[in-house]
Amino acid sequence: MRDATFSRRDMLWAGGALAVGAAFAEPLTTAAAEPSGAGPEPTSWVDSAMPEVKHRMIETNGIRLHVAEQGEGPLVILCHGFPECWYSWRHQLPALAKAGFRAVAPDLRGYGRSDRPEGVEKYTILDDIGDIVGLVDALGAKQAVIAGHDIGAAIAWQTALLRPDRFRAVIALSPPFRSRGFGDPGPPTTLMPRTEDAVFYQLFLQNPAAEAGLGRDLRLTFRYQFYTLSGDGPPSAGVEGLPPGMMPRKGGFMTDPPSLPAWVTESDIDVYVKEYARSGFHGPLAWWRNIDRGWELMAPFAGAAVTVPALYMAGDRDFVATVFSQDIATQSTLVPKLRPPIMLPGCGHWTQQERAPAVSAAIIDFLRSL
């Protein structure tokens, strides 16, 4: 069955608020505090702000990933979205650990402390899948459950599709399952509108202006993103008089929100600012620059079904859920073991952060049912 493509109107609406995707590890040893950045990077440490969460660097698929982990028991891998990092799972790490699971949240390649390959071609969906498969090996596990949000959900869906022998279940927040990762109809960027003065936001994210614009004022970037795309933000509106979803080619459209939603604090913003001051946006934006390439690479798996148990959650104010509403309604055709979808009232795009208790409870109930 082919995925239903979304209309140009839906695509325009969806992006309206978006500002702009081994060897076994050595035994863990902890340091007194998070590394300061002076001298060689340590291989493991504890951050005094979250002392129960242990951090380490793990070799996988030819690179090193930074992971945050907590708990003992069956392994659950938590893949973050854009523009986020491991910290977006800060609420789920202790909840899963308390429930008897080993929760591991990596920084995806290009993010945070993880390695950042220079070549844009090193950021396809298959590279991310290879990293996660190698991570399970490096953690000494035979199997894991994989969860993901945003681009992390796209990675989680396709990882479960390709390696059901290693991933016994999948949990996706925000994007539903789509054949070939990006849908069947054609190269994704060919569906995206553009004019002389403006481009669709995913096209905007592929040009150098996006990297410069997002990195110019990191605090503004994250305050704007977390407010505007949340369930607390205003209804979608155009930028500089443009149709919703269209970004001016020259950039410069972000404005500081009057306040932050209750679920995110200035201290949380500090963490994201620190991580992106370290990593920059080259790696995170490289995912968007590989959309068409990823679609090409996934061609052999067009129409293939996810055969493991699956859980899908999204906010009813999440623009992704609106764009892909038809895919949400029909995804069980290609995910036969999908549990009834959970739609979170009043929740926007940042699912596991906006509705942390509800998301954690749903994940734990699903895990215990396996």
N, C-alpha and C positions, 0 to 999 in steps of 0.2 A: 504494500500500500504506500502511495506517495504521500509525504507530508503536505498539508495544505499550505500554500504560500500565503503570506500576509499582504494585504493591500498596501498601496502607496500611502493611502490616508492613514492606515494603522501605523505604518513605519514612521510617518511624520509625527503623529501624536506621541508615539512611544518615546522618542528621544527628546521631547520638549524640555524636560528638566535636566537631562544628563549633560554634565559639563563637558563633558567633552561631548580572560581570559586564563650487580655490585657485590662488594665484599661485606662480610658481617662487621658490624660496628664494634669498637672496643667497649669494654664495660664502662658504664657511666661513672664518672667521678665529678664531684661538685666543687665549685669555687665559692669563695665567700660572697661575691657580688657579681653583678653583670659586668662584663669587660668594659673598660673605659675607652678602648680604642688605641691606647698607647702600647707599643710593642706588639709581639705576635698575637694573633687571635687565638684564644683558647679553644679546645675541642669540646668542652662542656662547662656549664656554669649554672648558677641560680641567681635570679633577679630578686632583690630584696623586696620589691613591690608585690611579687607573687611567689613567695618562697617554696610553695608546694609544687610549682611547675618547674620541671628540669629542662634545661636547654642543652642541645649538643649539635655538632656538625657531623653529618653522615654522608659517606661516599656512595653514590648511586648513579648508574648510567653515564659514567664519565665526568660527573660534576659532584659538587658538595652541596647538600641541602641543609639548611638550618631547620631543626624541628623543636617544638615545644611539646612535652609529654607529661602526663599525669596518670597515675593509677596502674593497677595490675589486673590482668584477666584477658579475655578475648580482645583482639586488636581492632580498633576503629580509626581509620585515617580520615582527617578532616581537611578538605581542600578549600581555601578561601577564594574570593572573587576579586574583581577589579573595581576601584583601586584600593585594595586592602592588604592584609598580611595575616600571619598566624593569629594575631591578637583579636581578629573578628570572632574567634571561637573561645574567647576568654571565659565566657559563662558556661559553655558546654564542657570544657576540660574538667573542672571540678565536679560537675553534675554526673558525668559519665564515670569518673573515677569512684565517686561515692557509690554508684550503682554496680560497681564490680567490673568495670571495663578499663582497658588500657587505651587512653585517648592520645593520639599523636597528630598535631597540627603542624605541617611543614609550611615554610615560606616556599612558594613555587619558584621555579627557576626565574631569575631576574628580579626577584623581590627580596627586600630586607637583607638578611645576612647570607642568603643562598648565593651561589655563584651566578654571575651575570655574563654569559657568553656574549661576545661582541657581535657576531653575525646575526642579522635579523632572521636568517633562515633556520636558526637553532631554536626557534620558539613555535614550532608547529604543535598541534594537538598530540601527534604521535611522540614527540619529545617529552611532553608532560606525562603521557601515559607510561612511557619507558621509565621516567623518574620514579613514579609511584610504584610500579611493579618492582623495581630495584630496591625501593625503600622497604617494602615488605620483607624482601630477602635480607636486607641489612639489619632489620629489626629482629631477625631470627624467627620469623613466623611463617607458617605454611599458607595461612589464609587470613583475610581481613574483611571487614565491612568498610566500604568506601562511602563517604558523604561529601557533598560539595555544594557551594553556593555560587550563583552567577557563573563566571567562566569555570569555576571549580566544579559546578554541577555538570557542565558540558563535558569536562574531563572525567568526572565520576561516571556518568552515563556510558561514555564510550569505553572506559576502562572495564566496567562490568560487562559490556557487550563483548569485548575482545578477549577477556581473561576470566571467564566464569569459574575456571579451576582455581584461581587465586582469590577471587572476591566473591564471597558467598551471598552478598546482598548489597544493595545500593540505596542511598538516600539523597534526594535532590531537592534543593531549595531554590525557587524562582524559575529557572528554565525547565520546561518539560523535555522529555526525550524527543529528539529529532533525528531522523535517519541521516547518516553521514555526518552527524554532529552539527551541521548547519542547515539541514533541509535538503530535499532532493531537487527542487525545480531548476537550479542553475547556479553558476558562480555567484555567491552572495552579493558581491559589490555591484553586479550588473543590475540588481534590483533597487539600488539606492539612488535617490534623486540628487541632482546637482544643478546649480545655475552658475552664472558668471560671478555672482557675489557670495554665494553660499553653497554649502555642501551638507549632506546628511551627516549626523554626528559620528557614525562609524567611519566614514571617509575622512572626517576632520581628524579623528584619532590617528590616522595613518600618516599625517604630514608633520614636518618638523615644528610647525607652529604650535601643535598640541603639546609637544614635549616642553617647549619653552614656556608656553602659557601655564600649564599645570604646575611647573616647577618654580614659577616666579615668586609666588607667595603661597607656601605650602599650607599655612594655617587657613588662609582664605579658601584654598582648594577644598580642604576637607570639611570645613564648616559649611561651605556651599553645597557640597555633594551630599553630606549626611542629612542636612535639613531638607533640601529641595526634593530628593528622591524618597524621602521617608513618608510614612502615613501622616506625619505632622505637617508636611509641606503644603503649599497652596496648590490649587488645580494647575495642571500644565499650562504654560503660557509661552508664546513665542519669544525669541531673543531678538532685540532691536527691530521689532516689527516684522520679523520673518515668520513664515509658517512654523508651527511647532515641529521640533525635530531637526530643523535646519540651523546650522551654525555659520556665523559669518566667517569667511575665509581669513579675515584678519584677526579673529579671536577677540579677546578683551571683553567678554560678556558676563563674567562672574561677579556677583555682588554679595556682600557679607550679609547673612541673615540676621534678623533682629535678635534672635536667641537660638540656643541649641535645644533640640528635643530632650525630654527628660531622660531618655535611655542612653544618651552620650554626654560625657562631661568634658570640660576643658583638659582634664588630665588624660582622658582617652585621646583627644586630639593631639596632645603632646606626644603620645606614643607613635601615632601615624606620621606626624611631622618628623620625628627623629628617624624612623625607619626609611622614609622617602628622602630625607636629607642624605642618608647613607647610600641608598640604591639608585635614586633618580627614577625617571620614567621610561628609560630606553627599553628595558626588559618587559615591563608591563605593557607598553604600547606595541611591542613587537608581536604580541598575540594578535592584535587587530590587523597588523600588517601581513599576517599569515592566514587570514580568513579564507581567501580563495584557495591558497595552497593546501590548507587543511581539508577543505571540501574535496579537492582533487585526490589527496592521499587516502581519504576514506571511501573512495569509489567502490572498492571491492566489497564493502559491507553495506551497500545500499539495500534497504529493505530487510536487513538482518534484525532478529529479535533479541531483546535482553531477556535471558532465561532465568535469572535469579530473582528472588523476592525483592520488591522495590517499594519505597515510600516517597511520595511527592508532597511538598508543602510550598505554599506561596501566600503572600499578603494579597488581600483583595484590592489594595491600592497600589500594588506593584505594577509598574508600566510593562514589565516583561510578561506578566500574567495576562494583561490586556492584549498585547500584541499577539501572543501565542495561545489565545483562548481556545481556538479550534484544535490546536495540537494537544492542549490539556484534555479536551473532551474526548479525543480519539487515541491518545497515546497508549491506552491499554491494548490496542490491537497489536502493537509491537513490544509491549511489556505485559505479557499475559499474567504474571504474578504480582502486578501492581496492586497495592492496597488502595482503598478509597482515598482520593486526594484530600488534603487538609488545607482549607482556605482560611486564613487568619484575618478576622474583621479589623478594619482600620489600620492594617499593617502595610507598609510600603515595601521598598526594595531590600532593605537591610535586615532580612528576615530573622536570623539568629541573634541579632543584636537588639532589634526592636521588640521582639517577643521572646526573650530568652527563656523564661520558665516554661512557656507552652511548647516551644521548640524542643527544649531539653527533655521534657516529659514525653513528647511524642516519639522522639528518637529512642529513648530508653524503653518505652513500651514496645516499639517495633523490634528492637534488638532482643528483648526478652522473649518475643514470640517466635524467633527463628528456631 
